[in-house]
Amino acid sequence: MVEPVGHDESAAPIRVGIIGAGLSGAIHLAALRSAPGFEAVALCARRPERAAAIALETRIPSHTSDFRALCKDPDVDAVIVAAPPHLHHQMAIAALEEGKHVLCEKPMARNVAEARDMQRIAERVGVAAMINFQQRFLPIREKIRRLLEDRYLGEIHAVSMTVHRASLNDPNDRPWGWLSEADKAGGMLGASGAHYLDTLRWWIGDIRSVAGALSTRVPMRRLPDGSGMGKVDADDNFAVILRFANGALGTIHVTATAGFDGDEEITISGERGILMTRGGVLLGARTGDHDLHEFPVADEREPGQAYSHYLVAPTAKLHRVWERSIRTGEPGEPSFADGVKIQEVIDAVARSGQQGRWIDTSGQRWQLGAHAV
């Protein structure tokens, strides 16, 4: 597992421009403020007045509504793309073509063709290009990774993730926007499923084939200006079955339209035992144990740090990996290659739902065996 780098106080800070002024941009900005290796020097938002207001409030010296201008700014060394996913391709390429290091939000793009294009250009330019799968850096997920590396379970046989959330239950609460539009890479499969898919691939290994289905259970949503209701064609529920390269099976089942906010439950089983997360607690047992026992999971925030959002701390840890990659030239993970792999799976799940069959994601032209596609 890649460990975040310690900051060299003698090194000049890396000057960062952030494209996007929504929640993701705010989380990145808060994380940057806790990382002395970076300095936020520029902000881009779609509306000029919003860019100016946020820059004034957060003391960022430069602001614009033109992402290309930010990418061309000679005072910007690295760019964080925190805009909606249908804009990632053009924004990341604009930054790469100016020789900037790039950290891009997930999902990587609208489709795998765009994602592969971004990876190809990043490799040609030779900069530090990473994807913000910051949930790898949640302490409980890092602990699971270490236990699996230590073969606590032995050979992994199966994994399941079940998530019940109420965030999209009320059609009058969260307004209609890009998350409601399939052609803008909206939907929960990309918004949250990308994190779950990346986590499972990080824990267990490559995904050989997938089957899945998408559903839209709240078909209309309030328009932002309150003038009526807009049609939703992006998923708010999804289910995925995974077959990993090692033969293990996995499932991910997510609803964002539950009538009550539920929990995120993960179970991993293997030849020697089981690991489970319940209510933010990590439990485990091995063959011969009589009861599950709790694993301590340390809060790895710096002393005195208080974050307004639970993803700020793991994002700061990912930023430190990005910093090391920028300063040393060594690859950092999660990389653009990781982003492409997850985009392949996302596209395959959508195709599986349309065609009613398993989809090969192994990279081989044909897949042998009873589950061939």
Secondary structure as the mmCIF struct_conf table of DSSP 4:
data_model
#
loop_
_struct_conf.conf_type_id
_struct_conf.id
_struct_conf.beg_label_comp_id
_struct_conf.beg_label_asym_id
_struct_conf.beg_label_seq_id
_struct_conf.end_label_comp_id
_struct_conf.end_label_asym_id
_struct_conf.end_label_seq_id
HELX_LH_PP_P HELX_LH_PP_P1 VAL A 2 HIS A 7
TURN_TY1_P TURN_TY1_P1 GLU A 9 SER A 10
BEND BEND1 ALA A 11 ALA A 11
HELX_LH_PP_P HELX_LH_PP_P2 ALA A 12 PRO A 13
STRN STRN1 ILE A 14 ILE A 19
BEND BEND2 GLY A 22 GLY A 22
HELX_RH_AL_P HELX_RH_AL_P1 LEU A 23 ARG A 33
TURN_TY1_P TURN_TY1_P2 SER A 34 SER A 34
TURN_TY1_P TURN_TY1_P3 PRO A 36 GLY A 37
STRN STRN2 PHE A 38 CYS A 44
BEND BEND3 ARG A 46 ARG A 47
HELX_RH_AL_P HELX_RH_AL_P2 PRO A 48 THR A 58
TURN_TY1_P TURN_TY1_P4 ARG A 59 ARG A 59
BEND BEND4 PRO A 61 PRO A 61
STRN STRN3 SER A 62 THR A 64
BEND BEND5 SER A 65 SER A 65
HELX_RH_AL_P HELX_RH_AL_P3 PHE A 67 LYS A 72
TURN_TY1_P TURN_TY1_P5 PRO A 74 ASP A 75
STRN STRN4 ALA A 78 VAL A 81
BEND BEND6 ALA A 83 ALA A 83
HELX_RH_3T_P HELX_RH_3T_P1 PRO A 85 LEU A 87
HELX_RH_AL_P HELX_RH_AL_P4 HIS A 88 GLU A 97
TURN_TY1_P TURN_TY1_P6 GLU A 98 GLY A 99
STRN STRN5 HIS A 101 CYS A 104
HELX_LH_PP_P HELX_LH_PP_P3 GLU A 105 GLU A 105
BEND BEND7 LYS A 106 PRO A 107
BEND BEND8 ALA A 109 ASN A 111
HELX_RH_AL_P HELX_RH_AL_P5 VAL A 112 VAL A 125
TURN_TY1_P TURN_TY1_P7 GLY A 126 GLY A 126
STRN STRN6 ALA A 129 ILE A 131
HELX_RH_3T_P HELX_RH_3T_P2 GLN A 134 PHE A 137
BEND BEND9 LEU A 138 LEU A 138
HELX_RH_AL_P HELX_RH_AL_P6 PRO A 139 GLU A 149
TURN_TY1_P TURN_TY1_P8 ASP A 150 ARG A 151
BEND BEND10 TYR A 152 GLU A 155
STRN STRN7 ILE A 156 HIS A 164
TURN_TY1_P TURN_TY1_P9 SER A 167 LEU A 168
BEND BEND11 ASN A 169 ASN A 169
TURN_TY1_P TURN_TY1_P10 PRO A 171 ASP A 173
BEND BEND12 ARG A 174 ARG A 174
HELX_LH_PP_P HELX_LH_PP_P4 PRO A 175 TRP A 176
BEND BEND13 GLY A 177 GLY A 177
HELX_RH_3T_P HELX_RH_3T_P3 TRP A 178 SER A 180
HELX_RH_3T_P HELX_RH_3T_P4 ALA A 182 LYS A 184
TURN_TY1_P TURN_TY1_P11 ALA A 185 ALA A 185
BEND BEND14 GLY A 187 GLY A 187
HELX_RH_AL_P HELX_RH_AL_P7 MET A 188 MET A 188
HELX_RH_PI_P HELX_RH_PI_P1 LEU A 189 GLY A 193
HELX_RH_AL_P HELX_RH_AL_P8 ALA A 194 ILE A 204
STRN STRN8 ILE A 207 SER A 215
BEND BEND15 ARG A 217 ARG A 217
STRN STRN9 MET A 220 ARG A 222
TURN_TY1_P TURN_TY1_P12 PRO A 224 ASP A 225
BEND BEND16 GLY A 226 GLY A 228
STRN STRN10 MET A 229 LYS A 231
BEND BEND17 ALA A 234 ALA A 234
BEND BEND18 ASP A 236 ASP A 236
STRN STRN11 ASN A 237 PHE A 244
TURN_TY1_P TURN_TY1_P13 ALA A 245 ASN A 246
BEND BEND19 GLY A 247 GLY A 247
STRN STRN12 LEU A 249 THR A 255
BEND BEND20 ALA A 256 ALA A 256
BEND BEND21 GLY A 259 PHE A 260
STRN STRN13 GLU A 264 GLY A 270
TURN_TY1_P TURN_TY1_P14 GLU A 271 ARG A 272
STRN STRN14 GLY A 273 ARG A 278
TURN_TY1_P TURN_TY1_P15 GLY A 279 GLY A 280
STRN STRN15 VAL A 281 ARG A 286
TURN_TY1_P TURN_TY1_P16 THR A 287 GLY A 288
BEND BEND22 HIS A 290 ASP A 291
STRN STRN16 HIS A 293 PHE A 295
HELX_LH_PP_P HELX_LH_PP_P5 PRO A 296 PRO A 296
BEND BEND23 ARG A 301 ARG A 301
HELX_LH_PP_P HELX_LH_PP_P6 GLU A 302 GLU A 302
TURN_TY1_P TURN_TY1_P17 PRO A 303 GLY A 304
BEND BEND24 SER A 308 HIS A 309
TURN_TY1_P TURN_TY1_P18 TYR A 310 LEU A 311
HELX_RH_AL_P HELX_RH_AL_P9 VAL A 312 THR A 328
BEND BEND25 GLU A 333 PRO A 334
STRN STRN17 SER A 335 SER A 335
HELX_RH_AL_P HELX_RH_AL_P10 PHE A 336 GLN A 355
TURN_TY1_P TURN_TY1_P19 GLY A 356 GLY A 356
BEND BEND26 ARG A 357 ARG A 357
STRN STRN18 ILE A 359 ASP A 360
BEND BEND27 SER A 362 GLY A 363
BEND BEND28 ARG A 365 TRP A 366
BEND BEND29 GLY A 369 GLY A 369
TURN_TY1_P TURN_TY1_P20 ALA A 370 HIS A 371
#
